[in-house]
Amino acid sequence: MLGCIRKYLHDSHWEEVLLLLIAEQKPKKVAKAMREILRRGSEYEEWLHRDLLFAGSCLAEEPKVYGVLMVIWCKRFWRSWLS
């Protein structure tokens, strides 16, 4: 799964596939996928926030991950929105 995320994260043809793939995983694997996405550091992430927005889409589809990852996502989202 992580290999698919690394290879196709911002490929528009794969967005729904990745969302479904992540949503069907057990909570530990979802957490691992979320960490991979949030650590990605994609090109122009500082301005476009594509990694952050995709991670938010994953949480909206199947919010199996709460706690620390949810807090990290929320902090990054608000920080990006306020800047």
PAVO-84146 format. One record per residue: residue number from 1; y, x, z of N, C-alpha, C in turn. Coordinates in pm, 1 decimal, padded with zeros to 6 digits. Example, Ala and Ser with C-alpha at 12.3 -4.5 7.8 and 13.67 -1.06 7.14 Angstrom:
<r num="1" n_y="-00569.0" n_x="01319.0" n_z="00780.0" ca_y="-00450.0" ca_x="01230.0" ca_z="00780.0" c_y="-00330.0" c_x="01320.0" c_z="00780.0"/>
<r num="2" n_y="-00225.0" n_x="01285.0" n_z="00708.0" ca_y="-00106.0" ca_x="01367.0" ca_z="00714.0" c_y="00003.0" c_x="01290.0" c_z="00787.0"/>
***
This chain:
<r num="1" n_y="-00118.8" n_x="00081.6" n_z="00000.0" ca_y="00000.0" ca_x="00000.0" ca_z="00000.0" c_y="00126.1" c_x="00086.6" c_z="00000.0"/>
<r num="2" n_y="00128.1" n_x="00190.9" n_z="00081.8" ca_y="00247.5" ca_x="00276.2" ca_z="00088.8" c_y="00274.0" c_x="00344.3" c_z="-00044.6"/>
<r num="3" n_y="00168.3" n_x="00378.5" n_z="-00115.8" ca_y="00184.8" ca_x="00439.3" ca_z="-00247.8" c_y="00255.0" c_x="00344.9" c_z="-00344.8"/>
<r num="4" n_y="00218.8" n_x="00218.2" n_z="-00339.4" ca_y="00284.8" ca_x="00117.2" ca_z="-00424.7" c_y="00431.1" c_x="00102.7" c_z="-00386.7"/>
<r num="5" n_y="00459.4" n_x="00104.3" n_z="-00258.1" ca_y="00598.7" ca_x="00092.8" ca_z="-00213.9" c_y="00678.9" c_x="00211.7" c_z="-00264.6"/>
<r num="6" n_y="00624.4" n_x="00330.7" n_z="-00248.1" ca_y="00695.8" ca_x="00451.2" ca_z="-00293.1" c_y="00721.4" c_x="00448.2" c_z="-00443.7"/>
<r num="7" n_y="00623.8" n_x="00400.1" n_z="-00518.7" ca_y="00632.6" ca_x="00404.3" ca_z="-00664.5" c_y="00719.2" c_x="00291.8" c_z="-00722.6"/>
<r num="8" n_y="00711.6" n_x="00172.1" n_z="-00664.2" ca_y="00772.8" ca_x="00055.3" ca_z="-00727.0" c_y="00881.5" c_x="-00013.1" c_z="-00645.4"/>
<r num="9" n_y="00931.4" n_x="00048.9" n_z="-00541.0" ca_y="01021.4" ca_x="-00019.3" ca_z="-00448.1" c_y="01137.8" c_x="-00090.7" c_z="-00515.6"/>
<r num="10" n_y="01205.7" n_x="-00028.9" n_z="-00605.9" ca_y="01322.9" ca_x="-00092.4" ca_z="-00666.4" c_y="01302.2" c_x="-00126.8" c_z="-00813.7"/>
<r num="11" n_y="01177.5" n_x="-00146.5" n_z="-00850.5" ca_y="01143.9" ca_x="-00193.4" ca_z="-00984.6" c_y="01144.8" c_x="-00346.2" c_z="-00979.0"/>
<r num="12" n_y="01236.3" n_x="-00408.9" n_z="-01050.4" ca_y="01254.0" ca_x="-00554.4" ca_z="-01041.3" c_y="01127.8" c_x="-00632.1" c_z="-01079.2"/>
<r num="13" n_y="01044.1" n_x="-00575.4" n_z="-01164.6" ca_y="00920.3" ca_x="-00642.7" ca_z="-01204.1" c_y="00817.4" c_x="-00644.5" c_z="-01091.5"/>
<r num="14" n_y="00833.5" n_x="-00558.4" n_z="-00994.5" ca_y="00736.9" ca_x="-00545.7" ca_z="-00885.6" c_y="00786.5" c_x="-00605.0" c_z="-00754.1"/>
<r num="15" n_y="00907.2" n_x="-00654.5" n_z="-00748.9" ca_y="00964.2" ca_x="-00701.6" ca_z="-00622.6" c_y="00877.5" c_x="-00809.2" c_z="-00556.9"/>
<r num="16" n_y="00842.8" n_x="-00913.3" n_z="-00630.1" ca_y="00761.2" ca_x="-01021.6" ca_z="-00572.9" c_y="00621.4" c_x="-00972.9" c_z="-00535.5"/>
<r num="17" n_y="00566.1" n_x="-00884.6" n_z="-00616.6" ca_y="00433.1" ca_x="-00829.6" ca_z="-00588.0" c_y="00435.1" c_x="-00754.9" c_z="-00455.1"/>
<r num="18" n_y="00535.9" n_x="-00671.6" n_z="-00436.2" ca_y="00546.4" ca_x="-00596.5" ca_z="-00311.1" c_y="00568.2" c_x="-00688.7" c_z="-00191.9"/>
<r num="19" n_y="00651.6" n_x="-00791.2" n_z="-00209.2" ca_y="00674.0" ca_x="-00885.9" ca_z="-00100.3" c_y="00543.3" c_x="-00955.0" c_z="-00060.9"/>
<r num="20" n_y="00465.5" n_x="-00997.3" n_z="-00159.4" ca_y="00337.3" ca_x="-01061.2" ca_z="-00130.8" c_y="00239.2" c_x="-00963.9" c_z="-00067.3"/>
<r num="21" n_y="00235.3" n_x="-00843.5" n_z="-00118.8" ca_y="00145.6" ca_x="-00741.5" ca_z="-00064.2" c_y="00175.6" c_x="-00714.8" c_z="00082.5"/>
<r num="22" n_y="00300.2" n_x="-00698.2" n_z="00115.1" ca_y="00340.3" ca_x="-00670.2" ca_z="00252.9" c_y="00315.0" c_x="-00791.9" c_z="00342.2"/>
<r num="23" n_y="00343.6" n_x="-00911.1" n_z="00291.5" ca_y="00326.7" ca_x="-01033.2" ca_z="00371.0" c_y="00181.1" c_x="-01059.0" c_z="00407.5"/>
<r num="24" n_y="00088.0" n_x="-01009.0" n_z="00327.9" ca_y="-00054.0" ca_x="-01034.1" ca_z="00352.4" c_y="-00119.2" c_x="-00931.2" c_z="00444.6"/>
<r num="25" n_y="-00042.7" n_x="-00833.5" n_z="00490.9" ca_y="-00097.5" ca_x="-00728.0" ca_z="00576.1" c_y="-00097.5" c_x="-00769.6" c_z="00723.0"/>
<r num="26" n_y="-00175.0" n_x="-00698.1" n_z="00799.8" ca_y="-00174.8" ca_x="-00717.8" ca_z="00945.2" c_y="-00046.3" c_x="-00657.2" c_z="01002.1"/>
<r num="27" n_y="-00005.2" n_x="-00702.3" n_z="01120.5" ca_y="00124.3" ca_x="-00657.6" ca_z="01176.4" c_y="00144.6" c_x="-00506.5" c_z="01180.9"/>
<r num="28" n_y="00042.6" n_x="-00428.7" n_z="01213.9" ca_y="00060.4" ca_x="-00283.0" ca_z="01220.3" c_y="00091.6" c_x="-00225.0" c_z="01083.1"/>
<r num="29" n_y="00027.0" n_x="-00277.4" n_z="00980.5" ca_y="00053.5" ca_x="-00227.7" ca_z="00845.1" c_y="00190.6" c_x="-00275.3" c_z="00795.5"/>
<r num="30" n_y="00230.5" n_x="-00394.6" n_z="00837.2" ca_y="00364.7" ca_x="-00442.5" ca_z="00801.2" c_y="00469.2" c_x="-00350.9" c_z="00863.6"/>
<r num="31" n_y="00448.3" n_x="-00315.1" n_z="00989.0" ca_y="00541.7" ca_x="-00224.6" ca_z="01057.3" c_y="00548.9" c_x="-00090.5" c_z="00986.0"/>
<r num="32" n_y="00434.4" n_x="-00040.3" n_z="00942.4" ca_y="00430.7" ca_x="00087.0" ca_z="00870.7" c_y="00506.6" c_x="00076.6" c_z="00738.2"/>
<r num="33" n_y="00487.6" n_x="-00034.3" n_z="00669.5" ca_y="00557.5" ca_x="-00055.7" ca_z="00542.6" c_y="00708.1" c_x="-00064.9" c_z="00564.9"/>
<r num="34" n_y="00748.3" n_x="-00136.1" n_z="00668.2" ca_y="00891.3" ca_x="-00149.5" ca_z="00698.5" c_y="00953.5" c_x="-00014.2" c_z="00730.2"/>
<r num="35" n_y="00882.4" n_x="00066.6" n_z="00807.5" ca_y="00933.3" ca_x="00201.4" ca_z="00838.1" c_y="00949.8" c_x="00282.3" c_z="00710.4"/>
<r num="36" n_y="00851.6" n_x="00273.7" n_z="00621.1" ca_y="00858.0" ca_x="00346.1" ca_z="00494.1" c_y="00980.2" c_x="00301.9" c_z="00413.0"/>
<r num="37" n_y="01003.4" n_x="00173.4" n_z="00408.1" ca_y="01117.1" ca_x="00120.9" ca_z="00331.5" c_y="01249.3" c_x="00164.2" c_z="00394.2"/>
<r num="38" n_y="01260.1" n_x="00151.2" n_z="00525.3" ca_y="01386.1" ca_x="00185.0" ca_z="00592.8" c_y="01414.0" c_x="00335.3" c_z="00593.1"/>
<r num="39" n_y="01311.7" n_x="00417.1" n_z="00584.0" ca_y="01330.0" ca_x="00563.8" ca_z="00579.8" c_y="01345.0" c_x="00616.3" c_z="00438.8"/>
<r num="40" n_y="01329.8" n_x="00532.3" n_z="00343.1" ca_y="01324.5" ca_x="00572.2" ca_z="00202.1" c_y="01444.0" c_x="00656.0" c_z="00158.2"/>
<r num="41" n_y="01563.9" n_x="00611.3" n_z="00192.0" ca_y="01682.8" ca_x="00686.5" ca_z="00151.8" c_y="01700.6" c_x="00689.8" c_z="00001.2"/>
<r num="42" n_y="01687.3" n_x="00574.3" n_z="-00061.4" ca_y="01698.1" ca_x="00566.2" ca_z="-00206.9" c_y="01836.0" c_x="00609.8" c_z="-00254.8"/>
<r num="43" n_y="01840.7" n_x="00644.3" n_z="-00381.7" ca_y="01965.5" ca_x="00688.2" ca_z="-00442.8" c_y="02072.0" c_x="00579.3" c_z="-00427.7"/>
<r num="44" n_y="02189.8" n_x="00617.0" n_z="-00387.1" ca_y="02304.7" ca_x="00528.1" ca_z="-00366.5" c_y="02284.1" c_x="00426.4" c_z="-00253.4"/>
<r num="45" n_y="02191.0" n_x="00453.4" n_z="-00163.6" ca_y="02164.6" ca_x="00361.4" ca_z="-00052.5" c_y="02289.9" c_x="00338.1" c_z="00031.4"/>
<r num="46" n_y="02371.5" n_x="00439.7" n_z="00043.0" ca_y="02494.4" ca_x="00428.4" ca_z="00121.6" c_y="02585.0" c_x="00316.1" c_z="00070.8"/>
<r num="47" n_y="02582.6" n_x="00291.2" n_z="-00058.6" ca_y="02669.2" ca_x="00188.5" ca_z="-00116.9" c_y="02594.5" c_x="00060.4" c_z="-00152.1"/>
<r num="48" n_y="02472.2" n_x="00072.4" n_z="-00202.3" ca_y="02399.6" ca_x="-00045.6" ca_z="-00251.5" c_y="02312.6" c_x="-00113.0" c_z="-00145.1"/>
<r num="49" n_y="02265.2" n_x="-00036.8" n_z="-00049.2" ca_y="02181.1" ca_x="-00089.0" ca_z="00059.9" c_y="02056.1" c_x="-00160.8" c_z="00008.2"/>
<r num="50" n_y="01998.3" n_x="-00110.4" n_z="-00099.8" ca_y="01880.0" ca_x="-00174.7" ca_z="-00157.1" c_y="01760.2" c_x="-00168.1" c_z="-00064.0"/>
<r num="51" n_y="01741.2" n_x="-00054.9" n_z="00003.2" ca_y="01628.7" ca_x="-00042.1" ca_z="00096.7" c_y="01644.0" c_x="-00143.2" c_z="00209.8"/>
<r num="52" n_y="01761.9" n_x="-00149.8" n_z="00263.0" ca_y="01790.9" ca_x="-00240.2" ca_z="00373.7" c_y="01771.9" c_x="-00386.1" c_z="00333.0"/>
<r num="53" n_y="01820.7" n_x="-00422.8" n_z="00215.7" ca_y="01808.2" ca_x="-00560.5" ca_z="00170.0" c_y="01663.9" c_x="-00597.6" c_z="00139.1"/>
<r num="54" n_y="01588.5" n_x="-00503.5" n_z="00083.8" ca_y="01447.3" ca_x="-00532.3" ca_z="00057.0" c_y="01370.5" c_x="-00548.5" c_z="00187.8"/>
<r num="55" n_y="01399.9" n_x="-00465.1" n_z="00285.0" ca_y="01335.6" ca_x="-00478.9" ca_z="00416.3" c_y="01368.8" c_x="-00615.3" c_z="00476.4"/>
<r num="56" n_y="01490.9" n_x="-00661.0" n_z="00459.6" ca_y="01529.9" ca_x="-00793.5" ca_z="00506.4" c_y="01454.1" c_x="-00903.8" c_z="00434.3"/>
<r num="57" n_y="01430.7" n_x="-00885.7" n_z="00306.2" ca_y="01351.4" ca_x="-00982.5" ca_z="00230.0" c_y="01208.5" c_x="-00989.1" c_z="00282.5"/>
<r num="58" n_y="01154.3" n_x="-00874.4" n_z="00318.5" ca_y="01019.1" ca_x="-00870.9" ca_z="00375.5" c_y="01015.1" c_x="-00947.7" c_z="00507.4"/>
<r num="59" n_y="01114.9" n_x="-00927.4" n_z="00590.0" ca_y="01120.5" ca_x="-00998.1" ca_z="00718.6" c_y="01135.2" c_x="-01148.0" c_z="00697.4"/>
<r num="60" n_y="01210.1" n_x="-01188.2" n_z="00595.4" ca_y="01228.8" ca_x="-01330.2" ca_z="00567.4" c_y="01100.5" c_x="-01395.2" c_z="00516.6"/>
<r num="61" n_y="01023.0" n_x="-01321.5" n_z="00439.4" ca_y="00897.5" ca_x="-01374.9" ca_z="00385.3" c_y="00793.2" c_x="-01397.7" c_z="00493.6"/>
<r num="62" n_y="00776.0" n_x="-01299.7" n_z="00577.6" ca_y="00671.8" ca_x="-01305.8" ca_z="00680.3" c_y="00714.1" c_x="-01221.1" c_z="00798.5"/>
<r num="63" n_y="00788.7" n_x="-01278.5" n_z="00889.4" ca_y="00843.4" ca_x="-01198.8" ca_z="01000.9" c_y="00739.9" c_x="-01165.0" c_z="01107.8"/>
<r num="64" n_y="00638.4" n_x="-01087.5" n_z="01070.3" ca_y="00534.4" ca_x="-01047.0" ca_z="01165.0" c_y="00581.5" c_x="-00933.3" c_z="01255.1"/>
<r num="65" n_y="00689.6" n_x="-00869.8" n_z="01215.2" ca_y="00734.7" ca_x="-00752.2" ca_z="01288.5" c_y="00860.8" c_x="-00787.0" c_z="01365.8"/>
<r num="66" n_y="00849.5" n_x="-00783.3" n_z="01495.1" ca_y="00964.8" ca_x="-00806.5" ca_z="01581.0" c_y="00985.0" c_x="-00682.0" c_z="01665.8"/>
<r num="67" n_y="01069.6" n_x="-00691.3" n_z="01760.6" ca_y="01090.4" ca_x="-00578.5" ca_z="01850.3" c_y="01177.5" c_x="-00471.9" c_z="01789.1"/>
<r num="68" n_y="01133.0" n_x="-00350.2" n_z="01803.0" ca_y="01213.7" ca_x="-00234.3" ca_z="01765.7" c_y="01253.9" c_x="-00236.0" c_z="01618.6"/>
<r num="69" n_y="01161.1" n_x="-00265.1" n_z="01528.1" ca_y="01196.1" ca_x="-00264.0" ca_z="01385.7" c_y="01297.7" c_x="-00371.7" c_z="01351.2"/>
<r num="70" n_y="01286.1" n_x="-00485.6" n_z="01413.4" ca_y="01383.6" ca_x="-00592.9" ca_z="01389.2" c_y="01522.0" c_x="-00550.4" c_z="01439.2"/>
<r num="71" n_y="01526.4" n_x="-00486.9" n_z="01553.5" ca_y="01653.4" ca_x="-00439.0" ca_z="01608.9" c_y="01713.2" c_x="-00332.0" c_z="01518.1"/>
<r num="72" n_y="01631.1" n_x="-00239.9" n_z="01471.0" ca_y="01678.4" ca_x="-00134.8" ca_z="01380.4" c_y="01735.4" c_x="-00197.0" c_z="01253.7"/>
<r num="73" n_y="01662.6" n_x="-00292.9" n_z="01197.0" ca_y="01710.4" ca_x="-00356.7" ca_z="01075.2" c_y="01844.2" c_x="-00426.4" c_z="01099.3"/>
<r num="74" n_y="01852.8" n_x="-00502.2" n_z="01207.4" ca_y="01977.0" ca_x="-00575.3" ca_z="01237.5" c_y="02094.7" c_x="-00480.2" c_z="01257.0"/>
<r num="75" n_y="02073.6" n_x="-00371.1" n_z="01329.0" ca_y="02181.3" ca_x="-00274.1" ca_z="01350.3" c_y="02228.7" c_x="-00214.2" c_z="01218.5"/>
<r num="76" n_y="02133.6" n_x="-00175.6" n_z="01133.2" ca_y="02171.0" ca_x="-00118.3" ca_z="01004.1" c_y="02243.5" c_x="-00220.0" c_z="00917.5"/>
<r num="77" n_y="02196.4" n_x="-00343.9" n_z="00921.5" ca_y="02260.6" ca_x="-00447.9" ca_z="00841.5" c_y="02405.1" c_x="-00467.8" c_z="00884.7"/>
<r num="78" n_y="02427.0" n_x="-00485.2" n_z="01013.3" ca_y="02563.7" ca_x="-00507.8" ca_z="01061.7" c_y="02652.3" c_x="-00386.5" c_z="01039.2"/>
<r num="79" n_y="02596.9" n_x="-00268.2" n_z="01057.4" ca_y="02674.4" ca_x="-00146.4" ca_z="01033.5" c_y="02716.8" c_x="-00138.6" c_z="00885.8"/>
<r num="80" n_y="02626.1" n_x="-00171.7" n_z="00795.2" ca_y="02659.5" ca_x="-00164.8" ca_z="00652.4" c_y="02758.3" c_x="-00273.4" c_z="00615.1"/>
<r num="81" n_y="02747.6" n_x="-00390.2" n_z="00677.5" ca_y="02835.2" ca_x="-00501.2" ca_z="00644.0" c_y="02977.8" c_x="-00476.3" c_z="00696.4"/>
<r num="82" n_y="02987.5" n_x="-00412.2" n_z="00810.5" ca_y="03118.8" ca_x="-00387.4" ca_z="00868.7" c_y="03190.3" c_x="-00266.9" c_z="00808.5"/>
<r num="83" n_y="03116.4" n_x="-00182.5" n_z="00739.9" ca_y="03181.4" ca_x="-00063.1" ca_z="00684.2" c_y="03235.2" c_x="-00084.7" c_z="00545.6"/>
***
